[in-house]
Amino acid sequence: MKDLKRLFAACLTIFCLGQTLSAQEDEKAIRYPQIFVGLQGGGQTTLTDYDNWRLKTPTASVGIGAFFTPNIGARLHFNGIWDKGGFSDATNDFRYRYKYLTSDIDLMVNLMTLFGKKDYYPLNIYLIGGIGLNYAWDNDEAFAMKDMKSERLSLAYEGGKFSHNARIGTQLDLNVSKHVSINLEVAANCLKDRFNSKLSKTGDWQLTAQLGVSYKFSAKRKQKKIAEDAVEAVATETEEVWENRVDTVWYDEVTESTGTENGTKTWTVFYNIGKTDFQAGRELADIGAFLRGHNNCKVEVKSYADSKTGNRQKNMELSKARCEKAVKALTDAGVPATSITSSYYGDTIQPFAESEKNRVTIIVANGLKKNKEKKTERKFKTKTVHYRVK
């Protein structure tokens, strides 16, 4: 618990310093690639079914890398050296020690400059991901228990063992001067199951938390060469000669005009034999959208009946009822009654060749719609340019 409080206090201190420290550095002076060398120290533990607080050990790291842009960097990182493992059962409560060294190639992404508006901030937050190799050795204590036929340590090894490593983590880095920064890094390493000698059938996870310091510097430019080139340019410079020329600049001029066009749309609502109910919610919504987008709208409603069923008198009554109910549905939906004309024809007119389709109400809407037309015309203009020829 004391270690956790110390780690939290370190995080809070770095955050507060980052909020109150003014950016005194001249960001224009930072050149890329920016090379850095760093040292770190802190604590670590490997996650198991044992009490992880009893397995924590000190750890140290050294890294060297570079930021190629304000957003992206990479480093070669070495971390080690002490670790512990443990297990407990009905008869044993056993802890054992071993040593390790992890080497990783890490990609570092600066979230502050990536999502911020500047290329320089005194406090930076890096997202870190990498892969590499791990070497563990001095595992005699765990290997001795394996010889005693302990099933919990079936993966214990003698001598040394290489394994892969994958890392993800984050780092808070605070610039305290042009070349020096302090940082807090928390990372999780995924290693091969054999790393801590215990069989879990998944990779072992090692957590590290470290405070560190970094020294940063940029590669020096060849100032002497630049100075010699400047002297030579001055020595060979002759009298300046300037001339004028007229350049032609082409551009597109866009004009917009407003016109009116006629709009017409037709909807068909079909009925079952002998039915007159107007069930057309989708059509009503579509008609309403048409009326809202057009002016001076007129709506014409025509209803029919199928000549292959019923008789002429019955079919005339059916088409009349269909027409009246369609008109009522339109007015109930908000269509002005003054804009609606209606008629019904029974089976005297058959608008469709298919017999069953003639049990139908056909609605036709007309209106005027304003449209805007854009016209692009290619034009040019001239300008005078004063330029040096010698």
N, C-alpha and C positions, 0 to 999 in steps of 0.2 A: 504493500500500500504506500509506503514512503517513496519507493521508486516511481510509482504512478504519479504521486503528487509532484515530485521533482520534474518529471517529464511534462506534466501539464503546466507547471510554472515556467519552464523553458519555452514552451509554445506561446504562452501568454506574453512573455517578455519580448520575444521576437516580433509578435504581432503589434504590440504597442510601439516598439521602436520604429517599425515600418510605417505606422500611421503618423508619427510625430516628426520623423527625420525629413528634412528638406533635401530635395535632389540638387546637391551642390555640384555634381559632376557635369561637365560639358559633354552632353550626349553626342555632339558632333565629333568629339575627339575619339570616340569608340570606333575602332576599325575591326573588320571581320576578315578572316576568322579570329576570334578571341580565344586564346588558349588559357586553360586553367589547370592548376594542380591542387588537390585537396586532401586533407587528413580528417578522419572522423573517429569518434569513440562513443561507446554507449553500451547497451545491453541487448541480449537476444535470448530466445527460447524456441524449442521445437515442439509443436503442438502434438500431444499424445493424450492417452486416457489417464495419464498420471497428473499430479498437481503441478501445473506449469510454473507456478511461482517458485517451487522448489528446484526447478530445472534452469532458472535464469542464470546466465553467465555474462561476464563482460565480453565485448567484441570491439574490434578496431578495423578501420578501412583506410585504403589509400587509392586515389583515383587520379587519372590524367585524361584530359579531353579538350574539346574545343566547341565553341558555338560558331557555326558557319553563317548564320543569319540571326537577327534578333529573336527568331521563333524556334529554330531547330539547332540541336547540338547532339554530340555523342561523346561517350567516355569509355575508357578501359578501367574497370573497377575491381579491386581485390579486397575481400572481406574474410576475417577469421579472428580468433584462432581456437577458442575454448568452447566446448559444448558438453551437455550432460543428457543422459537418458534415464529412464526409470520405469519400474512396474511394481505393482503390489497385488498379492493374492492372499489366500487364506494362511499361507505359511511364510511368505516373503514380502519384504518391503526393501527393494534393492535399487540403488542409484549407482550409475557408472559414468565415467568420464571418457572423453575422446577428443581429438583435435580435428580441425577441418580448415580448408582454405577454398574460398569460392572466387572464381574469376568470371567476369561478365563483360560483354559488350552491350552498353546501354544506349538507347535512344532517349533524348531529353527534349520535351516540348514545353516551351515557356507559355503558360496559359495567360499571363498578364499581357504580353505583347501580341499574342495570337488573337485575343478578343478585345484588347484595348485599342486606343487611338494613337499611342506613341510607341517608339522603339526603345524607350528607356524608362524603367521604373526602379526606385530604390529597393522595393520589396518585390520579389518574384516568386511565383509558384510554378514548379516544374512537375510535369507528369512523366514518370520514368518507366520504361519497359525494356527488358533485355533477356539475352540468353547466354549461356556459357557452360563451364565445367566446374565440378566440385571434386575435391580430393579430401578424403577422410582417412585418418590413421591413428595410431596409438590407442587401439580399441581392445586392449588386452583384458580389461575387467569384464566387458560384455562377452568376449569370446570364451573366457573361463567359465562363465555361467552356462554357455551353450554346451560345453563339454560335460557339464553336470546334468545334461538332458533337460534343460529348462525350455519348454515349448514356447514361452513368450519371446525368446531370443533366437528363434530359428534362423534368422537372417544375419546373425552376428558373423563378422569376418575377421580374419587374422591379417595383420600387416596393414596395407593401404587399399583403398577402393575408390575408383573414379566413378562419377555419375554425372548426368546432365543437370542443368539448373535453368529455371525460368523465373524471371523476376518482374514484379509490378510494384510501384511505389510512388511516393510523392515527396517533394522537398520544398521547404520554405527557405529562401535565400535572401539575406539582407546585406546590401552593399554598405559597408561602413567607411570606405574610401574608394579611390579610383581603382585600386588594385586588390583590395582585401574585402572579403565578405564572410559572414558567419551563416550557418545553415542548420536546420533540423530536418532529418530525413527519416521517414518510416517506410519500411519495405516488407514485402512478403515474398519468400523464395520457395519455389516448388522443386523438390529433389526426388531422386529415385527412392523407392520404398526401403531399400537396404541402408539408407543413410544413417538412421538411428538404431539399426539392428533389430527393430521390432516389426513383425509382420502385420500390416494393416490392409494390404491388397490395393492401396491407393498411394499416390505420392506423399512424401512427408512435407509438411509446411513449416517453414522456419520464419519467425517474425523478428525483425531488428528495428531498433530505434536508436539513432545516433545524433549527437551534436558534432559540428565540424567547422573547419575554417578553410577557405580557398584563396589562393593567390591567382589573379587574372592579369594577363598581359596580351597585347596585340603584336603581331609581327612588325618589325621596324621596316619602314620604307627606305629605299636607297636614296637618301637625301642628297648625298654627294653627287650622284649621277644626275639627279634632277637639276641641281645647281649648275653643273657643267653644261647641260643642255640649254639652260636659260642664258648663260653667258655667251654660248656659241650663237644662239638666236639673235641676241642683241648685237653681237659683233658683225653678223652678216646682214643685219637689217638695213635696207636702203630707204630712200624717200617714199613715203606712202603716196599711192595714186588711188583716187576714188572716182567712181562714175555712177551715173544714174541709168536705170532701165525701167521700162514700163511693163509690168506683169499683168496678164489677164487672169482674173479669178472667176471661175464658173460656179454657179450655185442654182439650187432649185427653189422657185417661188411657188408656194402652195396657196391657192385661193379656194374659198368654200362658198357654194351657192345652195339656196334652199328651194326645193320644188315640191309639188304635190302629185301623188300617183293614186290611181284607183286600186282598191283592194277588195277581193271577193274570196269567200271561203264557204264550203258546203259541208254539212254534217248529215248523216243518215242514222235514223233510230229505227230498229226493226222490232217487230212484235211477234209473239206466238199466236197461233190460230185463235180467233175470237177475243183477243186481249186488246185493251186500250190504255192500260196504265203507262205513263211516260216515265220510264226508268233510265235516265241518261245523265247521271251526275258528272261524269267526265266530260261529256259534250257540253253541258251547261257551263262548266268551268272554262272550257276552251272558248265558248261563245263570249263569255264575260271578258276574257283576256283580249279577244279580237275587238270588242266594242271599246275597251279602254284605250287601245292603241290606234283607233281610227275616229274620224270626225264625220258628222252628218250620216250616221249609220242607218240603214234600212234592213229589216229582217223579214224575210218571206217564208211562210210556213205552208207546206203542201202535204196532205195526207192521202193515202191510198189503201186499197184492200185487194186481196188476192182473188182473181176471177175463177180459179180452179176450186175454190171452196165457197160454201154458202150460196146465197142468191143475190140478185142485184140490189134489192131493197135493203137486205141485211148488211151487205157490204157498204152501201152508202152510209148507213147509220154508224157502222164501225169506223169508217174513215172520218166522219164528222166528229165522233167522240174522241178519236185520236187527235184530230186537229185542235179541238177545244182544250184538251188536257195539255197538249204541247204549248199552246199559247199561255195557259195559266202557269205552267212551270217556268216559262220565260219571264213573265211579269213578276212572279214570286221571287225569281232570282235577281230582280232589279232592272230588267230590260223595260224601257218606257213603252207603254201600250201604244202610244202614238206612232212609234217607229215600226210596228209589227203589222203586216198584212198576212191574211190566211185564206186558204181555200182547201176544199176536199173534193175528191173525184170518185170515191167508191172504187169499182173495178172497171170503170169506163176507160181509164187510161192505165196502162201497165208500163211504168218507167224502166223495168228490168226484164231481161229475157228469162231469168230463172223465176219460176212461179212463186216460190216461198219468199223471195226478196221483195215482192210487191206489197207485203204487209209492212208498210214503212211510212215514216214521216221524214220528209226532206226539208232541211232548214238551210236557207241561203242568206248570208249576210254580205252587205256591200257598204263600203265606206271610203273616205279619203284619208290618206296617210302622208304626213310631211316627211320628206327625206332630204338628207344633206349630201351634196355631191362635191367631192374634192377634185380640183384640177391642178396638175403640176406643170409648170412651164419652166423650161431651161433658159436661164439668163446669165449674163456676165457683167463684170465691172472691171475697171482698170485701177491700178495703184502704182505709184512711183516708189522704187526701192533704191536706196543709196548703198552701194557696196564697194568694198575695197578690191582692187585688181592687182595691186603691187605694194 
